Amino acid sequence: MKRIILIALLIIPFTMVSKAQSDFFKIGIKAGITSTSIKVDDVIDIDDASDIDELAIRGKNSKVGFQGGLMARITLAKLYVQPELLFTSTSGEVEVTRLLESTGTTVSTIKNQDFKQIDIPIMLGYKFGPARIQGGPIATIMLSSSSVLKDYNEYEEEFNGATWGYQVGLGLDLGKKLTIDAKYEGNLSKLGDGIKVGGETRSFDSRNSQFVVSLGYFF
């Protein structure tokens, strides 16, 4: 009987410490969908490029993408820090309108601009019950991109390899394991360096913003 009591006295503190550690730090996986809108400069003057006088590029409809990866959470009382490492595939619709100098007519085409990237958000949050509010910076490393200008031989859009942005949103924890996040993401830096026409770089910038809804699971 004494041995059982002694073992119990040893196990109880160990269990409490383990539980405290699991509440303080935990890791998991998450996946979600994105809705991306692309905002670009309205008109670029291209009066020295073959038969095109102007090129107008405008953002159109949002497109749905996906993301998935790893997350961790460090919690202290009601405050927490949640860094994430995510692979994201996004795209957006863009309308390209060409003003043809020779005929004075315009030709418009709807194209998709696609991005494959690594996103590293670091969310700072506050918990009240199962609900959470959060916000923080996000670093994006571009893996590949598909420019809307790829079909035009005279033009080449230059994208930055890395950009900075921000995320703000709400979250909901369903017990100890499941978590849901809904966030808005905006940009703090330029997505593109410019547009090349015949070897000369012109001022041009495209930016994207997106809504993200994701489901996570902590181990």
N, C-alpha and C positions, 0 to 999 in steps of 0.2 A: 504494500500500500504506500509506504514511504517513497519507494522508487517511482511509483506512478505519479505521486504528487511532485517529486523532484523533476521528473521529465516534463510534466505539464508546466512547471514554473520556468523551465528553460525554453520550452517551445513558444509560450505566449509572448515573451518579449521579442523573440526572433520574428514571429509572425507580424507583430506590430511594426517592427522596423521595415520588414519587407513590404508591407502595405504602404507605409509612409513613402518608401522609395518609389513604389509603382505609381503613387499619386503625384509625386514630385516630378518624375521623369518617365516618359513613355514614348515608344516609337510605333509607327504604323504605316499603312499604305493608303492611298486615296486615288480616286478617279472621278472625272467629271466632264461636263460639256461646256463649251464656250459659244458665245454669240458675238461675233467680231464685226465692227464697223471701221471702215478706212476713210480717213479724211486727208485730202491732198490739196495742193495749190490748184487754183482754178485754170489759169491759162499760162502757157509758156510760149514766148516768141521764138519761132524757129525759122526766121526769114532767110537763113543762109543754107538751108538743108533741102536739096533737090526741089521738088515741086510743092512742098508743104510750107505754108506761111505761118500757121499757128497750130498748136496742139493743146486741146483742152482736156483735162483729166478731172473727173468728179467722182466722189464716193457715192455708191448707190446702196443696194440692200445689204443687210447683215447676213452673214453665213454662219452655220453651225460647225464647230470643230470639237476636238476632244483633247484631254490631257490626263496624265497619270504618272504616279511616282511615289516617292517616300516622304514622310513627315515625321517630326518629333515635337513633343510639347514639354516645356518646363513650367511647372505651376508653383506659385508661391502665394498662399492664401487665395485671393480672388483674381490675382494678376497672373498672366502667363505669356510666354514667348513661344511662337510656333514657327520654326524654320522648315522650309519644304524644298525638295528637289524634284522638278517635274519636267517631263517631256510633253511639249504642246504642239499640236498641229492645227493651224488656223488658216482662214482665208476670208476674203471679202470681195464683193462685187464692185467693179470700177467701170465707169463709162469713159471711153476714149473717143474724142471728137476731133477729126482732122479737117482743117480748112485748106482746100486745094487751091494754090495760087493760080494755076493755069486755067481753071474753070470757074473759080469763085464759089464752088459748092462745098458742102460739108458732108462728111461721112462719119457716122457714129457706130461704135461697137461696144457691147457689154463683155467684159473680161473678168476672170477670177485672178486675184493676186494671192498667192499661197505662201505660207511661211511654216518652216519646221524649226523649232527652237527649244532651248533649255531655259526654263524659268526657275528663279530662285527667290521666292518671296520670304520675307521675315516678318511675320505678323505679331503685333503687340496687342494684347486683348485684356478685357475685364469680364469676369464671370458674375452673373447674378442668377443663382439657381442653375437650371440646365441651359439657359440662354447665354449668349456671348455677344459683345461688340468688339470689333477689331479693326486694325489698320496698320500700315507699314510700307516699307519700300520693297520693290521687286527689281532684280537684275535679270536681264534677258540676254542670252548668248545665241546669236543667229547661226543655225546649222545650214539651212538652205532657204532660198527664196525664189519665187517665180515672178518676175517683173511683168507688168501689163504691157511693157514696151518691147518685149522679146521678139515680137513678130515684125518689128520695124527695124530695118538694117541700119538706119542712120542714128538710132538712139540706144543708149544704154544707161539704165538707172543704177546708181551706186548705193548700196545699203551698208549701214554701219554694222560692224561685227558684234557690238554689244550696246545695249541701251539701258536706261534707268526709267522706272515708273513708280507708281504707287497703287495700292489696293486698299479699299475700305469696304466693310460689310458686316453681316450678322452671321451668327452660328448657333447651332443647337446640338447639345450632347444628349444622345439617347442611351442612358446608362453609362457604364464604364468603357464600353468598346466602340460604339458607333458614334459618328459625328457628321453633321451636315453643315456646309458653308455656302453662303451666297455672297458674292463679292463683285464690286465694280473695279475695273482696272483702267487707269489712265497713264499717259506718258509724261515724263519729265525731260526727255531728250529727244533729238531728232532720230527718226527711223532711217532716213537716207541722207547721204552727203551731197547729192545733186544728181543732175542728169547730163550725160555726155552726148554732145552732138558734134560729129566729125572730129573727135579728139579733144574738144573744148568742153569744160564743165560749166553748166549753167546752174543758177540757183533753183533748187526744187526740193521739196520736202513732203513726205507722206507720213502720216501718223495713224495708229490704230488704237481704238479703245474697245473694251469688251466686258461682257458680263460672264461670270463664271459660277456655276452651281456644281458642287462636288460632294461625294460621299466618302468618308474615311473610316478606317477600322484600325484600332489600336490593339497590339498584341498583348 
